[in-house]
C-alpha cells in the first residue's frame, strides 16, 4: 500500500527576488523515503491551499494512506 506524508517547511536562508523566505510543501513516499512532489508557497500560512495541488502532482494516489499535520484536518482534504 502506498504511504505518503505531506509537510511544509521554510527553507533556511533562501529568499526570492522580493526578499521573502522560501516555503515548500512536500509530499514524500514514506518507504523508501523519496520526495514525489513539491510546491513552492509564497506565504507559509497558505500551506492548506497547496495541499491538494501537491497531491495532484502524483500520478495515482488511489488507495494511498496520506498523513499530514493537524493543519490539514479539513473535510476538503479528506475527500
Steps between C-alpha positions, in 0.01 A plus 500: 500500500627846409573713808552872451585781741454871436669783685591862445839645584675834483830476314756656729687787339319476164325814378322589178555813287272700734701397806231266633599168655438187293238258631450154347227241540634154432333162458725201542459126485567369849674181386764542351495867606486663156365849428226465236365854477585848619324836468633844574280709727529878497390526864515229764141548629373392157625142538145363506428660161784299344428162659270351236698659217817330627321164512374559145863497383513127578362280222279269709429512872198270490491300823801682645531590866587869528623646828535868578502721807186630671494806274355277225213348698234657282223319312622614156838339554343174607307481173 
